[in-house]
Amino acid sequence: MQLSFDSIDTPALTKADIALLLFDQIGLNKRESKDFIDAFFELIVTELVAGRDVKISGLGNFEVRTKNARPGRNPRTGELVPISARRVITFKASGILKEKIKNQ
């Protein structure tokens, strides 16, 4: 199944755009399309918040990493400012996605 994105006018693909594509091209009704997209992204968010990685074949991996506390510097004043430890999300594109982008 191939989705066409010709109807998207904005430079960013939004959840609303994806739901509209599901409605137009697959035949789900608008409510089902919106619910499907919301559930899909909520599942991803829930897994990441729980500290679990999310791997989507052909797209890439979302990983939760813990960064240690470290010294930083205010770029305006040069003053040393401690940066606290925190969790961050990283995304690593799959080889398939990298190849498709490279060949465009």
DRENPA-3360 file (N, C-alpha, C; in nm, 2 decimals, always signed):
BEGIN
1 = MQLSFDSI = +0.08/-0.12/+0.00/+0.00/+0.00/+0.00/+0.09/+0.12/+0.00 ~ +0.06/+0.22/-0.09/+0.14/+0.34/-0.10/+0.05/+0.46/-0.07 ~ +0.09/+0.54/+0.02/+0.01/+0.66/+0.05/+0.08/+0.78/-0.03 ~ -0.01/+0.86/-0.08/+0.04/+0.98/-0.16/+0.02/+1.10/-0.07 ~ +0.13/+1.19/-0.07/+0.12/+1.31/+0.02/+0.10/+1.43/-0.07 ~ +0.05/+1.42/-0.19/+0.03/+1.54/-0.28/-0.06/+1.64/-0.22 ~ -0.15/+1.60/-0.13/-0.25/+1.70/-0.08/-0.20/+1.78/+0.04 ~ -0.08/+1.76/+0.08/-0.03/+1.83/+0.20/+0.03/+1.96/+0.15;
9 = DTPALTKA = -0.02/+2.07/+0.21/+0.02/+2.21/+0.17/+0.13/+2.26/+0.26 ~ +0.15/+2.21/+0.38/+0.24/+2.27/+0.48/+0.37/+2.20/+0.47 ~ +0.48/+2.26/+0.51/+0.61/+2.20/+0.51/+0.63/+2.09/+0.61 ~ +0.54/+2.08/+0.71/+0.55/+1.98/+0.81/+0.43/+1.88/+0.80 ~ +0.46/+1.75/+0.83/+0.35/+1.65/+0.83/+0.30/+1.65/+0.97 ~ +0.17/+1.68/+0.99/+0.11/+1.68/+1.12/+0.02/+1.56/+1.14 ~ -0.02/+1.54/+1.27/-0.11/+1.43/+1.30/-0.24/+1.44/+1.22 ~ -0.29/+1.56/+1.21/-0.41/+1.59/+1.14/-0.40/+1.55/+0.99;
17 = DIALLLFD = -0.28/+1.58/+0.93/-0.25/+1.54/+0.79/-0.25/+1.39/+0.78 ~ -0.19/+1.32/+0.87/-0.19/+1.18/+0.86/-0.33/+1.12/+0.87 ~ -0.41/+1.17/+0.97/-0.55/+1.13/+0.98/-0.63/+1.15/+0.85 ~ -0.61/+1.27/+0.79/-0.67/+1.30/+0.67/-0.63/+1.20/+0.55 ~ -0.50/+1.17/+0.55/-0.46/+1.07/+0.45/-0.52/+0.94/+0.47 ~ -0.53/+0.89/+0.60/-0.60/+0.76/+0.62/-0.74/+0.77/+0.58 ~ -0.81/+0.88/+0.60/-0.95/+0.90/+0.56/-0.96/+0.90/+0.41 ~ -0.88/+0.97/+0.34/-0.88/+0.99/+0.19/-0.84/+0.86/+0.12;
25 = QIGLNKRE = -0.73/+0.80/+0.16/-0.67/+0.69/+0.08/-0.70/+0.55/+0.13 ~ -0.73/+0.53/+0.25/-0.76/+0.40/+0.30/-0.90/+0.37/+0.32 ~ -0.98/+0.48/+0.35/-1.12/+0.46/+0.37/-1.17/+0.46/+0.51 ~ -1.08/+0.48/+0.61/-1.13/+0.49/+0.75/-1.21/+0.62/+0.76 ~ -1.31/+0.62/+0.85/-1.39/+0.74/+0.86/-1.30/+0.84/+0.94 ~ -1.34/+0.97/+0.94/-1.25/+1.07/+1.01/-1.23/+1.04/+1.15 ~ -1.33/+1.00/+1.22/-1.31/+0.97/+1.37/-1.22/+0.85/+1.39 ~ -1.23/+0.75/+1.31/-1.14/+0.63/+1.33/-1.00/+0.67/+1.29;
33 = SKDFIDAF = -0.98/+0.75/+1.19/-0.85/+0.80/+1.15/-0.78/+0.87/+1.26 ~ -0.86/+0.97/+1.32/-0.80/+1.05/+1.43/-0.77/+0.96/+1.55 ~ -0.86/+0.87/+1.59/-0.84/+0.79/+1.70/-0.72/+0.69/+1.68 ~ -0.71/+0.64/+1.56/-0.59/+0.55/+1.53/-0.46/+0.63/+1.55 ~ -0.45/+0.75/+1.49/-0.33/+0.82/+1.50/-0.30/+0.86/+1.64 ~ -0.40/+0.91/+1.72/-0.38/+0.94/+1.86/-0.33/+0.82/+1.94 ~ -0.39/+0.71/+1.92/-0.36/+0.59/+1.99/-0.21/+0.54/+1.96 ~ -0.18/+0.55/+1.83/-0.04/+0.52/+1.78/+0.06/+0.60/+1.85;
41 = FELIVTEL = +0.04/+0.73/+1.85/+0.14/+0.82/+1.91/+0.14/+0.81/+2.06 ~ +0.03/+0.79/+2.12/+0.02/+0.78/+2.27/+0.09/+0.65/+2.31 ~ +0.09/+0.54/+2.23/+0.16/+0.42/+2.26/+0.31/+0.45/+2.26 ~ +0.36/+0.52/+2.16/+0.50/+0.56/+2.15/+0.54/+0.64/+2.27 ~ +0.46/+0.74/+2.30/+0.50/+0.83/+2.42/+0.50/+0.75/+2.55 ~ +0.40/+0.67/+2.57/+0.39/+0.59/+2.69/+0.52/+0.50/+2.71 ~ +0.56/+0.44/+2.60/+0.68/+0.35/+2.61/+0.80/+0.43/+2.64 ~ +0.82/+0.55/+2.57/+0.94/+0.63/+2.60/+0.94/+0.69/+2.74;
49 = VAGRDVKI = +0.82/+0.73/+2.79/+0.81/+0.78/+2.93/+0.85/+0.67/+3.03 ~ +0.82/+0.55/+2.99/+0.85/+0.43/+3.08/+1.00/+0.39/+3.07 ~ +1.07/+0.46/+2.98/+1.22/+0.43/+2.97/+1.25/+0.32/+2.87 ~ +1.15/+0.28/+2.79/+1.17/+0.17/+2.69/+1.20/+0.24/+2.55 ~ +1.29/+0.18/+2.48/+1.31/+0.22/+2.34/+1.20/+0.18/+2.25 ~ +1.18/+0.26/+2.14/+1.08/+0.23/+2.04/+1.15/+0.22/+1.91 ~ +1.14/+0.10/+1.84/+1.20/+0.07/+1.72/+1.09/+0.05/+1.61 ~ +1.10/+0.14/+1.50/+1.01/+0.13/+1.40/+1.08/+0.09/+1.27;
57 = SGLGNFEV = +1.06/-0.03/+1.22/+1.13/-0.09/+1.11/+1.12/+0.01/+0.99 ~ +1.23/+0.03/+0.93/+1.23/+0.12/+0.81/+1.24/+0.27/+0.84 ~ +1.21/+0.30/+0.97/+1.22/+0.44/+1.01/+1.34/+0.47/+1.10 ~ +1.34/+0.40/+1.21/+1.45/+0.42/+1.30/+1.42/+0.39/+1.45 ~ +1.51/+0.43/+1.54/+1.49/+0.40/+1.68/+1.49/+0.52/+1.76 ~ +1.39/+0.53/+1.85/+1.38/+0.63/+1.95/+1.43/+0.57/+2.08 ~ +1.53/+0.64/+2.14/+1.60/+0.59/+2.26/+1.59/+0.69/+2.37 ~ +1.57/+0.64/+2.49/+1.57/+0.73/+2.61/+1.71/+0.71/+2.67;
65 = RTKNARPG = +1.78/+0.82/+2.68/+1.92/+0.82/+2.74/+1.92/+0.91/+2.87 ~ +2.00/+0.87/+2.96/+2.02/+0.95/+3.08/+2.15/+1.03/+3.07 ~ +2.15/+1.16/+3.07/+2.27/+1.24/+3.07/+2.31/+1.27/+3.21 ~ +2.44/+1.26/+3.24/+2.49/+1.29/+3.37/+2.50/+1.45/+3.39 ~ +2.50/+1.49/+3.52/+2.52/+1.63/+3.55/+2.66/+1.67/+3.50 ~ +2.67/+1.79/+3.45/+2.80/+1.84/+3.40/+2.81/+1.99/+3.42 ~ +2.93/+2.04/+3.42/+2.94/+2.19/+3.42/+2.91/+2.25/+3.29 ~ +2.84/+2.36/+3.29/+2.82/+2.44/+3.16/+2.86/+2.58/+3.18;
73 = RNPRTGEL = +2.84/+2.66/+3.08/+2.88/+2.80/+3.08/+2.77/+2.88/+3.01 ~ +2.74/+2.99/+3.08/+2.65/+3.09/+3.02/+2.72/+3.16/+2.91 ~ +2.67/+3.15/+2.78/+2.75/+3.21/+2.67/+2.75/+3.36/+2.67 ~ +2.66/+3.43/+2.74/+2.66/+3.57/+2.75/+2.77/+3.62/+2.85 ~ +2.76/+3.56/+2.96/+2.85/+3.61/+3.07/+2.97/+3.53/+3.10 ~ +2.98/+3.41/+3.04/+3.09/+3.32/+3.07/+3.09/+3.26/+3.21 ~ +2.98/+3.29/+3.28/+2.96/+3.23/+3.42/+2.94/+3.08/+3.41 ~ +3.01/+3.01/+3.50/+2.99/+2.86/+3.51/+2.85/+2.83/+3.57;
81 = VPISARRV = +2.78/+2.74/+3.50/+2.64/+2.71/+3.55/+2.63/+2.56/+3.54 ~ +2.59/+2.50/+3.66/+2.58/+2.35/+3.66/+2.45/+2.31/+3.57 ~ +2.47/+2.20/+3.49/+2.36/+2.15/+3.41/+2.33/+2.02/+3.48 ~ +2.20/+2.01/+3.53/+2.16/+1.89/+3.61/+2.14/+1.77/+3.52 ~ +2.15/+1.65/+3.58/+2.12/+1.53/+3.51/+1.98/+1.52/+3.46 ~ +1.96/+1.46/+3.34/+1.83/+1.46/+3.29/+1.82/+1.34/+3.19 ~ +1.69/+1.31/+3.16/+1.67/+1.21/+3.05/+1.63/+1.28/+2.92 ~ +1.69/+1.23/+2.81/+1.66/+1.29/+2.68/+1.62/+1.18/+2.58;
89 = ITFKASGI = +1.55/+1.22/+2.48/+1.52/+1.12/+2.37/+1.61/+1.15/+2.25 ~ +1.66/+1.04/+2.20/+1.74/+1.05/+2.07/+1.67/+0.97/+1.97 ~ +1.70/+1.01/+1.84/+1.64/+0.93/+1.73/+1.76/+0.90/+1.64 ~ +1.77/+0.77/+1.60/+1.87/+0.72/+1.51/+1.80/+0.66/+1.39 ~ +1.81/+0.73/+1.28/+1.75/+0.68/+1.15/+1.80/+0.54/+1.11 ~ +1.71/+0.46/+1.05/+1.75/+0.33/+1.01/+1.83/+0.35/+0.88 ~ +1.90/+0.24/+0.85/+1.98/+0.24/+0.72/+1.89/+0.26/+0.60 ~ +1.77/+0.20/+0.60/+1.68/+0.22/+0.49/+1.64/+0.36/+0.47;
97 = LKEKIKNQ = +1.61/+0.43/+0.58/+1.57/+0.57/+0.57/+1.69/+0.66/+0.52 ~ +1.80/+0.63/+0.58/+1.92/+0.71/+0.54/+1.95/+0.69/+0.39 ~ +1.93/+0.57/+0.34/+1.96/+0.54/+0.20/+1.86/+0.61/+0.11 ~ +1.73/+0.61/+0.15/+1.63/+0.68/+0.07/+1.65/+0.83/+0.07 ~ +1.69/+0.89/+0.18/+1.72/+1.03/+0.18/+1.84/+1.07/+0.10 ~ +1.94/+0.98/+0.11/+2.07/+1.01/+0.04/+2.04/+1.00/-0.11 ~ +1.95/+0.92/-0.16/+1.93/+0.90/-0.30/+1.82/+0.99/-0.36 ~ +1.77/+1.08/-0.28/+1.67/+1.18/-0.33/+1.73/+1.29/-0.40;
% end
